[in-house]
Amino acid sequence: MNLPNKLTVMRVILIPFFVAAFLWDGGDSGGMRILSAAIFIIASLTDMLDGKIARKYNLVTNFGKFMDPLADKLLVCSALICLIELEQIPAWMVIVIISREFIISGFRLVASDNGVVIAASYWGKFKTTFQMIAVILMILDIDALSPLTTAMIWIALILTVVSLVDYIAKNHKILTEGSM
């Protein structure tokens, strides 16, 4: 297993530690929120780092193309579900975000059955970046940053929908014709 793939796997391994720290004491422990934000930031940075290393050193693999977006989804969705638990984000927003992830995962499954690997698009990468920024801001829950946090949540939600439309537009032939 190459370094980018190890970083992706590490991101998945960090998720339970992030969740445990974030939900510690019902999310009321400031110190544990800072720890959970640090874990989330480290995990998020591995996303950027693994991709750069993979492209720079020609270490792109099908495992990485599949697992990297999945690791991102697991990390962000875990955080969003925790945020629902702590009543910091409306459930409907999380449902929209997670629904998009299921739809794209379905596309990827059908594509892989046809021997096609669908890599993350630029819209998907922007969506992930804004979701991660929004999550970090919500974890830290700093009153002075509330307007920025709200803006980031809405931008992430809009990019979620835009990236879904982009994937469907570019890959609809996978479902309708069985190949690209």
C-alpha positions, 0 to 999 in steps of 0.5 A: 500500500502506497503512502497516499492510500495509507493516509486515506486509511488513516483518515478513516481510522481517525473518525471514531476518535474524532466522534468520541472527543466531539460528543464527550460530555454531550459536546459541552467540554470546550477542551474536547471540542478543541481536540475534536477540531484538531483531529478533524483538521488533521484528518481533513489535511490528509485528504489534501496531502494524499491527493497531492502526493498521489498526483506528484509521484504518479501513485494514483490507484483505483483504491485511492480513487474509490477510497479517498472520496469515501473516507471524506464522506465518512468523516464529514457525515460523521461530523454532521450527524454529531452536529445534529445530535448537538442541535447545531445543524438542521437535520434536513441539511444533513439529509440533503448532503448525505443523500447526495453522497448515496447517489454519487456512491451509487453512480460509482458502483454502477460505473465500476461494474462497467469497468469505469472509475469515476474520480472526484470532480472539481465541484466535488472537491470544492464541496468537500472543502467548504463542508470541512470548513463549515464543520470546523467552524461548527465544532469550534462554535465561536459566537463571533464567527457565527455569520461566517459559520452560517455562510459556510454551511449554506455555501457547502449545501449549495455546492453539494447540490451543484456537484450532484447535478454536475455528476449526473450531467457528466455520468448519466450515460452510465445509468442509461446506456451502461457505459460512458 
